[in-house]
Amino acid sequence: MSLKKKQKLPQSEPDMKDMDDSANLLETLLERAAEYGKTSIELVKLKTLDKTTDIVSSLVPVSVVILIIASFMLFLNIGLAFWLGEVLGKIFYGFFVVAAFYIFAGIIVHFFLHKWIKRIVGNYLVKRAL
């Protein structure tokens, strides 16, 4: 058995021009990738800003309405407390009755409506964010 040695073909030395072109292509590719990354980050920032301003701008009118209703309810309850106080004979009795009503209402909301309210508010915020 005779073993033939594999002959290596002489390799041509890489041309300097080809190496320069490859280096230039690689450099251009890296520059474009860096620009793409910066542009993608800027796009994410702008989208986040857009969604945040959309949510905040939709919550401001709702907050104003809630503030007006809360003010109305405050004065209504003070008037009701004074009126009940006159009916019951002592002014502070009216405030006790109104306070007891709100304690009872708070307990009902906490134990029976808490999850429902949380789900509605969460769904509203998610819908506004998407």
C-alpha positions as CSV (number, residue, x, y, z in Angstrom):
1,M,0.0,0.0,0.0
2,S,1.3,3.2,-0.9
3,L,0.2,6.4,0.8
4,K,0.0,9.4,-1.3
5,K,0.7,12.6,0.3
6,K,-1.8,15.2,-0.2
7,Q,-0.3,18.1,-2.0
8,K,-1.2,21.5,-0.9
9,L,-2.0,23.9,-3.5
10,P,-0.2,27.1,-3.2
11,Q,-2.5,29.7,-1.8
12,S,-2.4,33.1,-3.3
13,E,-1.7,35.8,-0.8
14,P,-4.6,38.1,0.0
15,D,-4.7,41.1,-2.1
16,M,-4.3,44.4,0.0
17,K,-7.1,46.0,-2.0
18,D,-9.5,43.2,-1.0
19,M,-8.6,43.6,2.6
20,D,-9.1,47.3,2.5
21,D,-12.5,46.8,0.8
22,S,-13.5,44.3,3.5
23,A,-12.4,46.6,6.3
24,N,-14.4,49.4,4.8
25,L,-17.5,47.3,4.3
26,L,-17.2,46.1,7.9
27,E,-16.7,49.6,9.2
28,T,-19.7,50.8,7.2
29,L,-21.8,47.9,8.5
30,L,-20.9,48.7,12.1
31,E,-21.7,52.4,11.6
32,R,-25.1,51.6,10.2
33,A,-25.8,49.1,13.0
34,A,-24.9,51.8,15.6
35,E,-27.1,54.3,13.8
36,Y,-30.0,51.8,13.8
37,G,-29.6,51.1,17.5
38,K,-29.7,54.9,18.3
39,T,-32.7,55.4,16.1
40,S,-34.5,52.4,17.7
41,I,-33.8,53.8,21.2
42,E,-35.1,57.2,20.1
43,L,-38.2,55.6,18.6
44,V,-38.9,53.8,21.9
45,K,-38.5,57.0,23.8
46,L,-40.9,58.9,21.5
47,K,-43.5,56.1,21.7
48,T,-43.3,56.1,25.5
49,L,-43.6,59.8,25.6
50,D,-46.6,59.7,23.3
51,K,-48.4,57.1,25.4
52,T,-47.6,58.8,28.7
53,T,-48.9,62.2,27.5
54,D,-52.0,60.4,26.1
55,I,-52.8,58.8,29.5
56,V,-52.0,61.9,31.5
57,S,-54.0,64.2,29.2
58,S,-57.0,61.8,29.4
59,L,-56.8,61.7,33.3
60,V,-56.7,65.5,33.8
61,P,-60.3,66.1,32.7
62,V,-61.5,63.1,34.7
63,S,-59.6,64.5,37.8
64,V,-61.3,67.9,37.4
65,V,-64.7,66.3,37.3
66,I,-63.9,64.2,40.3
67,L,-62.7,67.2,42.2
68,I,-65.9,69.1,41.4
69,I,-68.1,66.2,42.4
70,A,-66.1,65.7,45.6
71,S,-66.5,69.4,46.5
72,F,-70.3,69.1,45.9
73,M,-70.5,66.0,48.1
74,L,-68.5,67.6,50.9
75,F,-70.8,70.6,51.1
76,L,-73.9,68.4,50.7
77,N,-72.7,66.2,53.6
78,I,-72.0,69.1,55.8
79,G,-75.4,70.5,55.2
80,L,-77.0,67.0,55.7
81,A,-75.0,66.7,59.0
82,F,-76.3,70.0,60.3
83,W,-79.9,69.2,59.3
84,L,-79.7,65.8,60.9
85,G,-78.2,67.4,64.0
86,E,-81.2,69.8,64.3
87,V,-83.6,66.9,63.8
88,L,-81.8,64.8,66.4
89,G,-81.5,67.6,68.9
90,K,-77.7,68.0,69.0
91,I,-75.6,69.1,66.0
92,F,-72.8,66.6,66.5
93,Y,-75.3,63.7,66.3
94,G,-75.8,64.6,62.6
95,F,-72.1,64.4,62.0
96,F,-72.0,61.0,63.8
97,V,-74.8,59.7,61.6
98,V,-73.1,60.9,58.4
99,A,-69.7,59.4,59.5
100,A,-71.4,56.1,60.3
101,F,-72.9,56.0,56.8
102,Y,-69.5,56.5,55.2
103,I,-67.9,53.9,57.4
104,F,-70.6,51.4,56.4
105,A,-70.2,52.4,52.7
106,G,-66.4,52.1,52.9
107,I,-66.7,48.6,54.4
108,I,-69.1,47.5,51.6
109,V,-66.8,48.9,48.9
110,H,-63.7,47.3,50.5
111,F,-65.1,43.8,50.9
112,F,-67.5,43.6,47.9
113,L,-66.5,46.0,45.2
114,H,-62.7,46.3,45.6
115,K,-61.8,43.8,42.9
116,W,-64.5,45.1,40.5
117,I,-63.2,48.7,40.8
118,K,-59.6,47.6,40.5
119,R,-60.4,45.6,37.4
120,I,-62.2,48.5,35.8
121,V,-59.5,51.0,36.5
122,G,-56.8,48.5,35.4
123,N,-58.6,47.8,32.1
124,Y,-59.0,51.5,31.4
125,L,-55.3,52.2,31.9
126,V,-54.2,49.3,29.8
127,K,-56.6,50.3,27.0
128,R,-55.3,53.8,27.1
129,A,-51.7,52.6,27.1
130,L,-52.2,50.3,24.1
